[in-house]
Amino acid sequence: MSLPTDAATRLCETVRMLRHLAANLPDPVRLCFFAGGDDSTPVAASPALVATEHAVTRALAHVGVSAVQYVHDAPTQLSSFELFISKKISQALDFRYDAFEAPEPFETLLASFDFSGAVPEIEKSRLITPDGVPLTVYVSNRRQRPPIVLALPCGMPFDLCRDWFNALSEHYFVVTWETRGLFGDGVDFDQVSVDTNAQVADLFAVMDHFDLPSAHLMGICGGAAIVLCAADVHGERAQSLSLWHGDYNLGDDSLRTPHQQNFEWLMETAAQDRAEAQDLQAMFVDQKTLATTPEPIAHTVLFPYVNPELFYRYARLNDALNKTELLPLLARITVPTLVVAGDSDSTTHIGGSRLVAQSIEGATLHVEKDGSHLAFFERAAESKKTAFQFINSTLELAEA
């Protein structure tokens, strides 16, 4: 049977999308193929399935997975991460497992397919911060345009915000980075500073690397706290601030959702030591985790929970941000500021955004109808219009 190009390409694209999860799971990665749709029935072993398993194993090897074990009759043995990967690969193959009996065409595709996630219009590079920590940075290709520095949610892979980065790049020169200590090899995490000052210094290191004396600063979720602290430390380097669905410590638990309060406890407890982190990370191995994880962004938001070491690092970094009290610095912010919240957001509290906007002189609060964290990432056309209008208005004021 000849290889359907679309099935082979979909498999490779799905493995590329899942690379952050798959590459950080403990060996062997256990997988199962499913019969179709919402059907959780596993597919029985067959010669055709063996050929498909070999193809999947070969594709996963290209993202750093060294061992795969296939489970045909007991999918309950899989971790939540393995179950998610299994379902996404099954969906990519349209729940058909007879496409890979002729291996040669697939090997040809593997040889040419780029599993890195690189995009021609986005330059990915590496810089070393003044305190010796490597950062993975991303930059758009129109350096003559007005600059935006994008602070991602703490610990999240760039892929979570790729669509936003691309949209902003249509009008601006955009730079961003992934959180210190969580991405790339060769990091002795116990020697890495994790406090808020170090994370803010990374923002300025990225600006310095690209020779940006000042820029528009945009922060998402925990990134909003980093942007606020950066504007407090060096206000002259911020042309404006836009804060999206921010996670703020304002000294008032009534301005934090149950999710924020639970997350704060989880990060504080897991940050105590690796043994505590390992015990807590086991909760996320349970398949029930997927019931509360938004499927469209699960391949990115599950990343820091995928193994105990990553979870410990994630907790240390977020615990530092959670403990940073922001209310005292808000009165010192003097640049144009947009604060965005959603009226349907159960992740971060709209009241926190209201107080931030009230406490920064001249700030604008924009409440998105049916807005939420998921909507920000999944259906953001109106949000992008809001972002463009705000930044363009600050540019016009600067030119007036």
FIKE-330523 format. One line per 10 residues: number of its first residue (from 1); for each residue x, y, z of C-alpha. Coordinates in steps of 0.05 Angstrom, whole numbers, plus 5000, padded with zeros to 4 digits. Example, Ala and Ser with C-alpha at 12.3 -4.5 7.8 and 13.67 -1.06 7.14 Angstrom:
// FIKE-330523
1> 5246/4910/5156; 5273/4979/5143 .
This chain:
// FIKE-330523
1> 5000/5000/5000; 5027/5069/4982; 5034/5120/5038; 4980/5174/5039; 5021/5238/5043; 4970/5274/5085; 4970/5220/5139; 5046/5220/5143; 5049/5296/5144; 4995/5300/5198 .
11> 5034/5251/5240; 5098/5291/5235; 5061/5357/5248; 5028/5327/5310; 5093/5300/5338; 5124/5368/5327; 5067/5401/5364; 5075/5351/5421; 5151/5355/5424; 5155/5392/5491 .
21> 5113/5339/5526; 5141/5278/5492; 5214/5296/5500; 5208/5308/5575; 5170/5245/5594; 5208/5190/5630; 5228/5131/5587; 5195/5090/5561; 5138/5134/5535; 5077/5089/5535 .
31> 5025/5099/5479; 4960/5069/5457; 4919/5076/5393; 4844/5087/5397; 4786/5064/5354; 4757/5133/5340; 4724/5197/5363; 4703/5195/5436; 4712/5119/5435; 4764/5100/5487 .
41> 4769/5029/5460; 4842/5012/5444; 4859/4983/5376; 4882/4911/5377; 4951/4891/5353; 4958/4874/5279; 5012/4875/5226; 4987/4942/5200; 4987/4970/5271; 5059/4947/5281 .
51> 5079/4986/5219; 5043/5047/5246; 5078/5039/5314; 5145/5037/5279; 5128/5101/5242; 5106/5137/5306; 5169/5113/5342; 5213/5139/5285; 5177/5207/5286; 5183/5213/5361 .
61> 5257/5198/5358; 5265/5263/5319; 5241/5303/5379; 5285/5266/5429; 5243/5207/5452; 5290/5148/5458; 5242/5092/5478; 5168/5079/5464; 5125/5023/5491; 5057/5007/5461 .
71> 5000/4986/5505; 4944/4950/5467; 4895/4928/5521; 4904/4972/5583; 4901/5047/5567; 4887/5060/5640; 4961/5047/5652; 4979/5110/5615; 4995/5175/5650; 4953/5236/5633 .
81> 5009/5260/5588; 5015/5194/5552; 4940/5189/5543; 4938/5259/5514; 4994/5244/5465; 4961/5178/5446; 4895/5212/5431; 4926/5268/5391; 4965/5219/5348; 4904/5175/5338 .
91> 4865/5236/5316; 4920/5257/5268; 4916/5190/5234; 4840/5195/5229; 4837/5132/5272; 4863/5092/5213; 4925/5050/5223; 4938/5020/5154; 4979/5075/5122; 5050/5057/5139 .
101> 5060/4987/5111; 5108/5014/5059; 5162/5047/5101; 5206/5079/5047; 5163/5140/5031; 5156/5156/5104; 5231/5152/5115; 5239/5202/5058; 5190/5250/5092; 5226/5242/5159 .
111> 5292/5260/5128; 5265/5327/5104; 5213/5346/5157; 5232/5401/5207; 5210/5379/5277; 5239/5440/5311; 5178/5484/5304; 5220/5537/5269; 5183/5588/5226; 5220/5627/5171 .
121> 5192/5694/5195; 5213/5681/5268; 5287/5680/5287; 5303/5635/5346; 5369/5645/5381; 5403/5639/5448; 5433/5692/5493; 5470/5689/5558; 5445/5737/5612; 5494/5778/5655 .
131> 5487/5726/5710; 5505/5670/5663; 5437/5639/5648; 5421/5618/5576; 5355/5643/5549; 5319/5621/5486; 5295/5683/5450; 5249/5695/5391; 5248/5756/5346; 5208/5778/5285 .
141> 5243/5801/5222; 5223/5874/5213; 5271/5911/5259; 5253/5980/5232; 5182/5975/5261; 5162/5999/5331; 5187/5949/5383; 5145/5906/5429; 5174/5863/5484; 5126/5806/5500 .
151> 5130/5774/5569; 5101/5704/5564; 5064/5669/5621; 5118/5644/5668; 5142/5575/5648; 5101/5568/5585; 5132/5548/5518; 5134/5600/5463; 5085/5558/5423; 5028/5579/5470 .
161> 5034/5651/5445; 5059/5638/5374; 4994/5663/5342; 4997/5727/5382; 5070/5736/5365; 5054/5727/5291; 4996/5777/5294; 5037/5829/5329; 5094/5819/5280; 5050/5842/5223 .
171> 5055/5913/5251; 5112/5914/5300; 5182/5888/5315; 5169/5835/5368; 5217/5800/5415; 5205/5750/5470; 5239/5696/5510; 5224/5632/5548; 5231/5630/5624; 5300/5619/5652 .
181> 5319/5549/5677; 5262/5512/5643; 5283/5507/5570; 5346/5480/5538; 5403/5438/5564; 5464/5452/5605; 5431/5490/5662; 5450/5477/5735; 5384/5500/5763; 5408/5502/5834 .
191> 5456/5558/5813; 5402/5597/5776; 5370/5658/5810; 5294/5650/5808; 5270/5712/5843; 5228/5766/5810; 5287/5812/5802; 5324/5760/5761; 5263/5748/5717; 5255/5823/5706 .
201> 5329/5828/5690; 5318/5777/5635; 5269/5825/5601; 5323/5879/5600; 5376/5829/5577; 5332/5813/5517; 5322/5887/5502; 5397/5900/5507; 5412/5840/5462; 5371/5872/5407 .
211> 5394/5943/5421; 5326/5968/5445; 5334/6028/5492; 5259/6027/5501; 5198/5989/5476; 5124/5976/5487; 5119/5922/5541; 5064/5871/5537; 5053/5819/5592; 5006/5759/5593 .
221> 4983/5727/5659; 5045/5722/5703; 5083/5761/5649; 5040/5821/5669; 5074/5822/5737; 5143/5820/5704; 5124/5879/5659; 5098/5920/5718; 5161/5908/5757; 5204/5925/5697 .
231> 5168/5991/5688; 5178/6006/5761; 5253/5992/5758; 5267/6028/5692; 5206/6069/5672; 5246/6105/5619; 5252/6039/5580; 5177/6028/5576; 5140/6067/5522; 5074/6035/5545 .
241> 5047/5975/5583; 4992/5928/5562; 4973/5877/5615; 4930/5818/5593; 4891/5775/5642; 4944/5790/5694; 4959/5747/5754; 4970/5799/5809; 4988/5795/5882; 4953/5856/5910 .
251> 4952/5835/5983; 4878/5816/5981; 4855/5744/5973; 4786/5767/5953; 4817/5792/5889; 4843/5723/5872; 4801/5668/5842; 4800/5598/5873; 4845/5577/5816; 4896/5631/5835 .
261> 4893/5613/5909; 4902/5539/5894; 4958/5553/5846; 4993/5597/5897; 4989/5541/5949; 5013/5490/5899; 5073/5531/5877; 5093/5550/5948; 5089/5477/5971; 5125/5447/5911 .
271> 5179/5501/5915; 5201/5476/5984; 5243/5419/5957; 5246/5366/5902; 5215/5312/5946; 5154/5355/5958; 5150/5372/5884; 5155/5299/5865; 5097/5281/5911; 5053/5337/5883 .
281> 5072/5324/5810; 5043/5254/5817; 4974/5286/5819; 4982/5309/5748; 5000/5240/5723; 4928/5219/5738; 4885/5217/5676; 4833/5259/5711; 4879/5318/5699; 4856/5321/5627 .
291> 4785/5335/5648; 4804/5404/5673; 4856/5421/5620; 4832/5460/5559; 4846/5413/5501; 4866/5466/5450; 4925/5489/5492; 4940/5426/5532; 5002/5411/5490; 5035/5473/5518 .
301> 5004/5486/5587; 5019/5415/5611; 5093/5423/5595; 5119/5444/5664; 5080/5388/5698; 5107/5332/5656; 5162/5309/5704; 5182/5324/5776; 5244/5365/5759; 5208/5412/5711 .
311> 5152/5419/5761; 5200/5437/5817; 5233/5490/5774; 5166/5517/5751; 5143/5522/5824; 5206/5559/5846; 5198/5611/5791; 5123/5621/5800; 5127/5622/5876; 5174/5682/5870 .
321> 5125/5719/5825; 5066/5701/5870; 5101/5730/5930; 5117/5796/5896; 5070/5849/5923; 5050/5895/5866; 5004/5946/5898; 5059/5991/5926; 5092/6001/5858; 5029/6018/5818 .
331> 5029/6091/5837; 5100/6098/5808; 5079/6075/5738; 5075/6136/5694; 5071/6109/5622; 5007/6096/5583; 4978/6031/5608; 4923/5985/5582; 4895/5933/5631; 4854/5878/5599 .
341> 4810/5827/5636; 4754/5780/5616; 4685/5778/5646; 4684/5702/5641; 4755/5688/5666; 4758/5636/5722; 4834/5635/5720; 4851/5706/5742; 4805/5754/5780; 4774/5813/5743 .
351> 4776/5852/5808; 4851/5849/5809; 4854/5880/5740; 4805/5934/5761; 4847/5953/5821; 4911/5955/5778; 4877/6001/5728; 4850/6046/5784; 4919/6050/5817; 4958/6071/5755 .
361> 4946/6143/5736; 4913/6149/5668; 4908/6073/5657; 4852/6045/5614; 4813/5983/5635; 4784/5941/5579; 4737/5884/5598; 4727/5833/5543; 4657/5804/5536; 4661/5729/5546 .
371> 4735/5739/5555; 4779/5688/5589; 4848/5658/5588; 4826/5606/5537; 4791/5656/5493; 4855/5699/5493; 4894/5642/5462; 4840/5608/5421; 4796/5663/5390; 4833/5728/5397 .
381> 4813/5770/5336; 4778/5824/5377; 4834/5823/5429; 4886/5836/5376; 4846/5896/5351; 4847/5923/5422; 4922/5913/5427; 4935/5947/5360; 4890/6006/5376; 4924/6018/5443 .
391> 4996/6014/5417; 4980/6057/5356; 4948/6109/5401; 5011/6113/5443; 5053/6120/5380; 5009/6177/5357; 5016/6212/5424; 5091/6205/5422; 5093/6236/5353; 5046/6293/5370 .
